[in-house]
Amino acid sequence: MQFQKFVLNKKAFRDQILKGAATAALLEAIAGEDGVSEDAPSRARTRVYGDLSDEAQNGTLSRKIGGWRL
């Protein structure tokens, strides 16, 4: 049996996957209009800034993060 060695090009992975257009679009779709993408060196990051009274009343932000859509 012959073994193959796989070496991940970390810079290419960061540029194409973590900071790619598809990832940005996915994060924007999940976070909604209150989401803000941030530049992070080794991860895809979006923060949601919005009115927390909505969260206190019905848990909107928690459902977005958990993937629930009600």
C-alpha positions in Angstrom: 0.0 0.0 0.0 1.4 3.4 -1.0 0.9 6.4 1.3 0.4 9.9 0.1 1.4 12.9 2.2 -1.0 15.9 2.2 0.3 19.3 3.1 -2.3 22.0 3.7 -1.3 25.4 2.3 -2.5 27.5 5.2 -2.4 30.9 3.4 -4.4 29.6 0.4 -6.9 28.0 2.8 -7.3 31.3 4.7 -7.7 33.3 1.5 -10.0 31.0 -0.4 -12.1 29.5 2.4 -12.1 31.6 5.5 -12.0 35.0 3.8 -13.7 34.0 0.5 -16.8 35.5 -0.9 -18.9 32.4 -0.3 -18.1 32.4 3.5 -18.8 36.1 3.7 -22.2 35.6 2.0 -23.0 32.6 4.4 -22.2 34.6 7.5 -24.2 37.6 6.2 -27.2 35.3 5.6 -27.0 33.8 9.1 -26.4 37.1 11.0 -28.8 39.2 9.0 -28.7 42.9 8.6 -27.3 43.5 12.1 -24.2 41.4 11.4 -20.8 42.9 10.8 -17.9 40.9 9.3 -14.6 41.4 11.0 -11.1 40.7 9.8 -9.6 37.9 11.9 -6.3 36.3 10.9 -7.3 32.6 11.2 -11.1 32.4 11.4 -14.2 33.7 9.8 -15.9 36.0 12.2 -19.1 38.0 12.2 -20.5 39.9 15.1 -24.1 40.9 15.5 -24.9 44.3 16.9 -28.5 45.0 17.4 -31.3 45.9 19.8 -31.0 43.5 22.8 -34.6 44.2 23.8 -35.6 42.0 20.9 -33.4 39.2 22.3 -34.9 39.7 25.8 -38.4 39.4 24.5 -38.2 36.5 22.1 -34.6 35.2 21.8 -34.1 36.3 18.2 -30.3 36.4 18.4 -30.0 33.0 20.1 -32.2 31.4 17.4 -30.0 32.9 14.7 -26.9 31.6 16.2 -28.4 28.2 16.8 -29.8 28.1 13.3 -33.5 28.2 14.2 -35.8 30.1 12.0 -39.2 30.9 13.5 
